[in-house]
Amino acid sequence: MASDRLKNFYEGWMNYAFPSKESDELSKKRVAICKKCEHFTKRGRCRKCGCFMEAKSRAKQAKCPIKLW
């Protein structure tokens, strides 16, 4: 439903723009995992999903495409 997508977008944006200390810690852990992955590029993108991982890792509901986190 469109309202669910809008809600998810808003929550993701708020988590990215105003991360809590918890989400900042979680993001750092996730990015550290990504940096060890063979699919992580020098520019910070994932070759599997195409996302910029610094941004994606801040969203609580985000998932790694190969289930590393």
Residue pairs with C-beta under 8 A, 6 or more apart in sequence:
8 61
11 59
11 60
11 61
12 58
12 59
12 61
12 62
15 23
15 58
15 59
15 60
16 55
16 58
16 59
19 27
19 58
23 58
23 60
24 58
26 57
26 60
27 54
27 57
27 58
29 69
30 53
30 57
30 64
30 69
31 53
31 54
31 57
33 64
33 68
33 69
34 40
34 46
34 53
34 57
34 64
34 68
37 46
37 66
37 68
39 46
39 47
39 48
39 66
40 46
40 47
40 53
41 47
44 52
44 53
44 54
45 51
45 52
45 53
46 53
46 56
46 64
46 65
48 65
48 66
49 56
49 65
56 62
63 69
